[in-house]
Amino acid sequence: MLTKKRGHTCLIASGMVSLVLLMMLLYGTIGSQQQGSATLRRDYQLLGRPLYKLDLSWPRNPELFTGDVFGAAVNQYAGVVYVAQRGDNVPKVLVFTTDGEFLMSWNTTTLEMPHGIFLADGATNPTVWITDVGSGPYGHCIKQYSPSGKLLQVLGTPGKAGSGLSPLQFDQPAEIFVHDSGEMYVVDGDGGMNNRLLKLSKEQEVLWMHTEKGQGLAQFNIPHSVTVDGAQRVWVADRGNKRIQIFNSVTGEWLGTWGSCFTEDAPYSVRLTPDKKYFVVVQLNTNQISLLDAPPVGSIGQCRVVSVIQLADEVKPHLVDLDLKTGALYVAEIGAQQAQKFTPFSLGGSFL
């Protein structure tokens, strides 16, 4: 009788160990420990509701990252990811498929220090917009490229830092968001003189802007990232003030502020998941990717964190972009000098 009980106990214990191992595999813990020298860069924890998991197979040639990785942009129609990096004698843009295959690099001399990168009009006429915060002859402007890296146009005067007096004279522009309508939203001021949010028409005429530095309503201290939702709301990561400010996309009217989620570290990047349920916010100094509940139309309320991806120390995530078809996250990480892909658990890895 005692032998049977012991056998039963061993069976239960064995089952529990198997369950723990299965959970570790599911959340990427074991996978991250098998990466050799990349272990530190790939370790992470899921806190709160687990919504995403690390894709350890992306990209297939991580050694191609040779500079400081600052931004990523996804074309969900073509299945392509553009990754911007900085550094001397390194290609400024690397192009991968969403499956991780390397396609090409842009060894362009027209980029000095890429900061923000955005893929516009991906379905019909894709172009890549890159903000350049360099202080040399090509810096302080926003550039549009073809998918193969051909320079198409430049906003601002290359090499000349703006003072805030001229709407299209930038000073270390942080990021651009191009709406499906062709209208553009620019946050200008990654530590420069300007601290501005501008909305431009498709013809690049100023429709409205907020230009004051400060801590008050509609004032900024290093506006760092911008996105637009489907309810005529503009969301700006106001980095220096540790908050997200929200505006009406049509009138520019201030609608509200989220600050309670950012007491420890500022939001560096803000994007909306394709199901419109969550905002993805990157916090560089605490090495976190947070998912916040998106408020319903007509309400701003207070921010609420529902899930956190805690990255290893010194990874330093900077900007994030999403595949609007699958919901996958692509995170540019300065400290780790890499970009990483996280895929959603929900609906078998897809938001559709």
MOBELLIN-V36208 format. One record per backbone hydrogen bond with DSSP energy under -0.5 kcal/mol. NH is the residue of the N-H (numbers start at 1). CO is the residue of the C=O. Records with the same first field share a line. If there is no record, write none. Layout:
# MOBELLIN-V36208
NH: CO + CO
This chain:
# MOBELLIN-V36208
5: 1
6: 2
7: 3
8: 4
9: 5
10: 6
11: 7
12: 8
13: 9
14: 10
15: 11
16: 12
17: 13
18: 14
19: 15
20: 16
21: 17
22: 18
23: 19
24: 20
25: 21
26: 22
27: 23
28: 25
29: 24
30: 24
32: 28
33: 29 + 30
34: 30 + 31
35: 32
38: 35
39: 36
42: 38 + 39
43: 39
45: 310
47: 45 + 308
49: 306
51: 49
53: 343
55: 341
56: 54
58: 55
60: 100
62: 59
64: 61
65: 62
66: 64
68: 86
69: 67 + 333
70: 68 + 84
71: 84
73: 82
75: 80
76: 74
79: 75
80: 75
81: 96
82: 73
83: 94
84: 71
85: 92
86: 68
90: 87
92: 106
93: 106
94: 83
95: 104
96: 81
97: 101
98: 79
100: 97
103: 95
104: 95
106: 93
107: 105
108: 106
115: 116 + 131
118: 129
120: 118 + 127
125: 121
127: 120
128: 145
129: 118 + 127
130: 143
131: 116
132: 141
133: 113 + 131
139: 136
140: 132
141: 132
142: 155
143: 130
144: 153
145: 128
146: 150
149: 146
152: 144
153: 144
155: 142
158: 156
159: 139
160: 157
161: 159
162: 170
164: 169
167: 165
169: 166
170: 140 + 168
174: 187
175: 187
177: 185
179: 177 + 183
182: 179
184: 200
185: 177
186: 198
187: 175
188: 186 + 196
189: 172 + 187
190: 172
191: 189
196: 188
197: 210
198: 186
199: 208
200: 184 + 198
201: 205
204: 201
207: 199
208: 199
210: 197
214: 220
219: 216
220: 212
224: 237
225: 237
227: 235
229: 233
232: 229
234: 247
235: 227
236: 234 + 245
237: 225
238: 236 + 243
239: 222 + 237
240: 221
241: 238
242: 239
243: 238
244: 258
245: 236
246: 256
247: 234
248: 253
249: 232
252: 248
255: 246
256: 246
258: 244
259: 257
262: 259
268: 282
269: 282
271: 280
273: 278
276: 273
279: 292
280: 271
281: 279 + 290
282: 269
283: 288
287: 284
288: 283
289: 309
290: 281
291: 307
292: 279 + 290
293: 304
294: 277
299: 296
306: 291
307: 291
308: 47
309: 289
310: 45 + 308
311: 287 + 309
312: 43
315: 312
318: 332
319: 332
321: 330
323: 328
324: 322
327: 323
329: 342
330: 321
331: 340
332: 319 + 330
333: 331 + 338
334: 316 + 332
335: 315
336: 315
337: 333 + 334
338: 333
340: 331
342: 329
343: 53
345: 51
346: 51
348: 345
349: 346
350: 346
